[in-house]
């Protein structure tokens, strides 16, 4: 990508404070480019609280060590980043060190942002200084108990796990489309922050495909939802999807294989639906290029359950609950209704041993998000007040193991645990 007026980018790189630039001097093309970079990074989702002002922070994020609140990144000079130089901004984005010299919690995905290109980072800075309305809102302190609240170990974590600052460079002779997709996914899109497993110190096991096939092989539960594998593999990955299927999900939140859930709804609404078609195709091409991390057999549809339900002989209590509560939309064959009611047969979230996502959507319900190109919202009602924990375990176990799905049965205790967690 190119900058229309190189002198504007040069000013930014010389770290002239935003206050030194009059509004008329702000490069509109650079700011517009920065807005797009912010969309690719999904900055709005994390830095905007529910019913809050855009980018004013305050969104609570539950982590294994306590609650962290996102920061105000509007250009307000007292409570935001309005008096930050480009160098200060770039240091935070690429190393996690803030304006006071403190190391950030890795909830801020600076290991991924360290790969953002110089031009994109300069444009992003211009956008936050000149394209966002300033909001005077003080940052909330994190709710992390002592001694976990002590900050100096974060410097040790950064030393041990943060990569060297190196803007993304595609491999020699790399396919240009796949390289662009790799940049978006590994860099600003920071997809690995959710979709890559983490180690004991909460570090991502890999930050790119070059570091190993753990990258994007599926993450741990976040707010009751388990991020699926984004690799081209069976058993919970994207091997059964075409590139067009991936593009459709990122653009509309739905396709014939399934629909987005939980936090991924926000990603679609605030980020990926705004990607250019070319960038969506690039992301899809990159994801389809990722070799499997595990050797799982291809999904093969099994009509045993469908025949039993069609003939009025549900084999289990869970199957009967499915007929009464679920079959009207998802059909007795588990294939749903196109992109309106998601297919359960072959759905990636139902192919693993972790039934968390399936339990959570039965408990809490869900909705396919409205987007510019698919404005219709289709909602699933919650069943927390309708079904007992045992009944939910029964119906989820049926769904996880029917129509050829390779998931495993779940237990009443698992449902009770998730119910109690959501009630807190």
C-alpha positions in Angstrom: 0.0 0.0 0.0 1.2 3.6 -0.7 0.7 6.9 1.0 -0.7 9.6 -1.2 1.4 12.4 0.3 4.7 11.1 1.6 5.5 14.3 3.5 2.6 13.5 5.9 4.0 10.1 6.7 7.4 11.7 7.1 6.1 14.1 9.7 4.6 11.3 11.6 7.8 9.3 11.6 9.7 12.3 12.9 7.3 12.1 15.9 5.9 15.5 15.7 3.0 15.5 18.3 -0.5 15.6 17.0 -1.0 19.0 18.7 1.5 20.5 16.3 -0.6 19.6 13.3 -3.5 21.8 12.4 -6.6 20.1 11.2 -6.0 21.4 7.7 -2.6 19.8 7.6 -3.9 16.3 8.4 -3.6 14.1 5.4 -7.1 12.9 4.7 -5.9 9.9 2.7 -3.6 8.8 5.4 -6.4 9.1 8.0 -8.8 7.1 5.8 -6.1 4.5 5.4 -5.6 4.4 9.2 -9.3 3.9 9.7 -9.2 0.8 7.5 -6.1 -0.5 9.4 -8.1 0.0 12.6 -10.9 -2.0 11.1 -8.5 -4.8 10.2 -7.3 -4.8 13.8 -10.8 -4.7 15.2 -9.7 -2.0 17.6 -13.3 -0.8 18.2 -14.5 -4.1 19.7 -12.0 -4.1 22.6 -11.7 -0.3 23.2 -15.4 0.4 23.3 -17.5 -0.5 26.4 -21.1 -1.5 26.1 -23.2 1.6 25.4 -19.9 3.6 25.6 -18.3 6.1 23.3 -16.2 4.7 20.4 -12.6 4.0 21.5 -13.1 5.5 25.0 -12.2 2.1 26.6 -13.7 0.7 29.7 -14.6 -2.7 28.3 -14.1 -5.4 31.0 -12.1 -8.4 29.9 -12.1 -11.5 32.1 -8.7 -13.1 32.2 -7.3 -16.0 34.2 -5.8 -13.5 36.6 -8.6 -11.0 37.0 -10.5 -8.3 35.1 -8.6 -6.0 32.8 -10.3 -2.9 31.4 -9.4 -1.6 27.9 -7.9 1.9 27.7 -9.1 5.1 26.3 -7.4 5.6 22.9 -9.2 8.7 21.7 -7.2 11.8 21.1 -8.3 13.4 24.5 -5.1 14.9 25.9 -5.9 14.2 29.6 -7.4 10.7 29.6 -6.6 9.4 26.1 -3.6 9.4 23.8 -3.9 12.9 22.4 -0.5 14.0 23.6 1.3 10.9 22.5 4.1 11.2 19.9 4.3 8.7 17.1 7.3 7.0 18.8 5.3 6.5 22.0 2.4 5.0 20.0 4.6 2.8 18.0 6.5 1.5 21.1 3.2 0.5 22.7 1.9 -1.2 19.6 5.1 -3.1 18.9 6.6 -3.8 22.3 3.7 -3.4 24.8 5.5 -0.6 26.7 3.1 2.3 27.5 3.8 6.0 27.8 4.8 5.6 31.4 7.3 2.8 30.7 5.0 0.0 32.0 4.6 -3.3 30.3 1.1 -4.0 29.1 -0.8 -7.2 29.9 -0.8 -9.6 26.9 -4.5 -9.1 26.6 -3.3 -6.3 24.3 -2.0 -8.4 21.4 1.2 -6.5 20.8 3.1 -9.7 19.8 0.9 -9.7 16.7 1.0 -5.9 16.2 4.8 -6.0 16.1 4.3 -7.3 12.6 2.3 -4.3 11.3 4.1 -2.5 8.5 5.5 1.0 9.0 3.1 2.6 6.6 0.1 1.0 8.2 1.2 2.0 11.7 1.8 5.6 10.7 -1.7 5.7 9.1 -3.2 4.2 12.3 -1.6 6.8 14.4 -2.9 9.6 12.1 -6.4 8.1 12.4 -6.4 8.0 16.2 -5.1 11.5 16.3 -7.3 13.1 13.6 -10.1 10.8 12.7 -11.5 9.9 16.1 -13.6 12.2 18.4 -11.8 12.9 21.7 -13.6 11.6 24.8 -12.7 12.6 28.3 -13.1 9.4 30.2 -10.6 8.2 32.8 -9.2 4.7 32.5 -10.4 2.2 35.0 -7.9 0.3 37.1 -7.7 -3.4 36.5 -9.3 -5.7 39.1 -6.4 -8.1 39.6 -5.6 -9.3 43.1 -2.2 -8.9 44.7 0.4 -10.3 44.0 -0.8 -10.9 40.5 -1.3 -7.2 40.1 2.4 -6.5 40.5 3.5 -5.3 37.1 7.3 -6.0 36.9 6.7 -9.7 36.0 5.1 -8.5 32.8 8.5 -7.3 31.7 9.9 -10.8 32.2 7.0 -12.2 30.2 7.7 -9.7 27.4 11.4 -10.7 27.5 10.5 -14.4 27.3 7.7 -14.5 24.9 7.3 -11.3 22.8 8.9 -11.5 19.4 11.6 -9.2 18.1 10.0 -6.2 16.4 10.0 -7.1 12.7 7.3 -5.8 10.3 5.9 -8.6 8.2 8.0 -9.8 5.3 6.6 -12.4 3.0 8.8 -15.4 2.1 10.7 -15.1 -1.2 8.5 -15.9 -4.2 5.4 -16.2 -2.0 2.1 -16.0 -3.7 1.0 -12.3 -3.4 -2.6 -13.1 -2.4 -1.6 -15.6 0.3 1.1 -13.2 1.6 -1.4 -10.5 1.9 -3.7 -12.8 3.8 -0.9 -13.9 6.1 -0.1 -10.3 6.9 -3.7 -9.5 7.8 -4.2 -12.7 9.9 -0.8 -12.7 11.7 -0.5 -9.0 12.0 -3.3 -6.5 12.5 -6.0 -9.1 12.6 -4.3 -10.9 15.5 -6.4 -14.0 14.9 -4.0 -16.2 16.8 -4.8 -14.3 20.1 -8.0 -16.3 20.3 -7.5 -19.2 17.8 -4.1 -20.4 19.0 -3.6 -22.5 22.1 -1.7 -20.9 25.0 1.0 -22.2 27.3 1.2 -22.2 31.1 2.3 -18.5 31.0 -0.6 -17.6 28.8 1.7 -17.1 25.8 0.5 -18.1 22.3 2.2 -21.4 21.4 3.0 -20.0 18.0 2.7 -16.5 16.5 2.7 -17.5 12.8 2.5 -20.6 10.7 6.3 -20.5 10.3 6.6 -21.2 14.1 4.6 -24.4 13.9 1.2 -25.9 13.2 -0.1 -25.1 16.6 -0.8 -21.7 15.1 -4.5 -21.2 14.6 -5.2 -24.8 15.6 -8.0 -23.7 18.1 -7.9 -21.9 21.4 -9.3 -22.2 24.9 -12.8 -21.1 25.9 -13.4 -17.3 26.1 -16.6 -16.2 27.8 -18.2 -19.6 27.2 -17.1 -20.0 23.5 -14.3 -22.1 22.2 -12.5 -20.7 19.2 -12.3 -23.3 16.5 -9.3 -24.3 14.4 -8.8 -22.1 11.4 -6.4 -24.5 9.7 -7.4 -26.6 6.7 -8.1 -29.7 8.7 -11.0 -31.9 9.7 -12.1 -32.5 13.3 -13.1 -28.9 14.0 -11.2 -27.0 11.3 -12.0 -25.6 7.9 -11.2 -28.5 5.6 -14.8 -28.9 4.5 -15.1 -25.2 3.6 -14.3 -23.5 0.3 -12.6 -20.1 0.2 -16.0 -18.7 -0.7 -17.4 -20.2 2.5 -14.8 -18.4 4.5 -15.4 -15.1 2.7 -19.1 -15.4 3.3 -18.7 -16.0 7.1 -16.3 -13.1 7.5 -18.5 -10.7 5.5 -22.0 -11.8 6.8 -21.5 -13.9 9.9 -23.0 -16.9 8.2 -22.7 -19.5 5.5 -24.2 -22.9 4.8 -21.9 -24.6 7.3 -22.6 -22.5 10.3 -22.7 -19.0 11.9 -20.5 -16.9 14.1 -20.9 -17.1 17.9 -20.0 -15.0 20.9 -17.1 -12.6 20.4 -16.8 -13.5 16.8 -20.1 -11.7 16.2 -18.3 -8.5 17.2 -15.4 -9.2 15.0 -17.7 -9.5 12.0 -19.8 -6.5 12.9 -16.9 -4.1 13.7 -14.1 -5.5 11.6 -14.3 -8.2 8.8 -17.5 -7.0 7.1 -15.5 -3.8 6.2 -12.6 -5.7 4.6 -12.3 -5.2 0.9 -13.4 -8.2 -1.2 -9.8 -8.6 -2.3 -8.6 -8.7 1.3 -11.3 -11.2 2.3 -10.3 -13.5 -0.6 -6.6 -13.1 0.6 -7.5 -14.1 4.1 -9.4 -17.1 2.9 -6.6 -18.1 0.6 -4.1 -18.0 3.4 -6.3 -20.0 5.8 -6.8 -22.7 3.2 -3.0 -22.9 2.7 -2.4 -23.9 6.3 -1.6 -27.6 6.6 -3.5 -29.7 9.2 -2.2 -29.8 12.8 -3.9 -33.1 13.5 -4.8 -36.2 11.5 -8.6 -36.4 11.7 -10.8 -38.2 9.2 -13.1 -36.2 6.9 -16.6 -35.6 8.0 -19.0 -38.2 6.6 -22.7 -37.7 7.0 -24.5 -40.5 8.9 -28.3 -40.6 8.4 -29.0 -43.0 11.3 -30.3 -40.3 13.6 -32.2 -38.5 10.8 -34.1 -41.7 10.0 -34.9 -42.4 13.6 -36.3 -38.9 14.2 -38.2 -38.9 10.9 -39.8 -42.2 11.8 -40.8 -40.9 15.3 -38.5 -43.2 17.2 -36.0 -40.9 18.9 -33.3 -43.2 20.4 -32.5 -41.1 23.6 -34.0 -38.5 25.9 -31.7 -36.0 24.2 -33.0 -36.9 20.8 -36.6 -36.3 22.0 -35.7 -32.9 23.4 -34.1 -32.1 20.0 -37.3 -33.0 18.2 -39.4 -30.8 20.6 -37.0 -27.8 20.8 -34.6 -27.7 18.0 -35.8 -29.7 15.0 -38.2 -27.0 13.7 -35.2 -24.9 12.7 -32.3 -27.2 12.4 -34.4 -30.0 11.0 -34.3 -33.7 12.0 -31.5 -34.3 9.5 -29.4 -31.7 11.3 -28.7 -29.8 8.0 -30.5 -26.6 9.0 -31.8 -24.2 6.4 -29.0 -22.7 4.3 -27.5 -19.6 5.8 -30.7 -18.9 7.9 -30.6 -21.7 10.5 -27.1 -23.1 10.7 -26.3 -26.7 9.9 -25.4 -28.8 12.9 -24.2 -31.8 10.8 -20.5 -31.2 10.3 -20.5 -27.9 12.1 -16.9 -27.4 13.3 -17.8 -26.6 16.9 -19.4 -30.0 17.2 -16.4 -32.0 16.1 -14.2 -31.8 19.3 -14.3 -33.2 22.8 -15.1 -29.8 24.2 -18.9 -29.2 24.2 -18.6 -25.7 25.9 -19.8 -23.7 22.9 -22.8 -26.1 22.3 -23.8 -25.9 26.0 -23.4 -22.2 26.1 -25.7 -21.5 23.1 -28.4 -23.7 24.5 -28.1 -21.9 27.9 -27.8 -18.4 26.6 -29.2 -18.5 23.1 -27.6 -16.5 20.3 -28.1 -14.4 17.2 -26.6 -14.2 13.8 -25.3 -10.6 13.5 -26.7 -8.0 11.1 -24.3 -6.7 8.6 -24.5 -4.3 5.7 -24.9 -7.0 3.1 -27.0 -9.4 5.3 -29.1 -7.2 7.5 -31.5 -9.9 8.7 -31.0 -11.1 12.3 -31.9 -14.7 13.1 -32.2 -15.4 16.8 -32.1 -18.6 18.9 -33.9 -18.3 22.2 -32.1 -19.2 25.5 -33.2 -22.4 27.2 -31.6 -21.8 30.6 -35.0 -21.2 32.2 -36.7 -24.0 30.2 -34.4 -27.0 30.4 -32.7 -28.6 33.4 -29.0 -29.1 33.4 -29.5 -32.8 32.8 -31.8 -32.1 29.8 -29.3 -29.7 28.3 -26.5 -32.3 28.8 -28.7 -34.9 27.1 -29.6 -32.8 24.0 -26.1 -31.5 23.6 -24.7 -35.0 23.8 -27.2 -36.0 21.1 -26.1 -33.1 18.8 -22.4 -33.7 19.4 -22.6 -37.3 18.4 -25.3 -37.5 15.6 -25.3 -37.1 11.8 -21.6 -38.1 11.7 -20.4 -35.4 14.2 -17.3 -36.5 16.0 -17.8 -34.6 19.2 -18.2 -36.3 22.5 -21.1 -36.5 25.0 -21.1 -34.1 27.9 -22.3 -34.2 31.5 -24.8 -32.5 33.8 -21.9 -31.3 35.9 -20.3 -29.5 33.0 -23.6 -27.7 32.2 -24.0 -26.7 35.9 -20.5 -25.3 36.0 -21.1 -23.2 32.9 -24.5 -22.0 34.2 -23.0 -20.9 37.4 -20.2 -19.1 35.6 -22.6 -17.1 33.5 -24.7 -16.3 36.6 -21.7 -14.5 38.3 
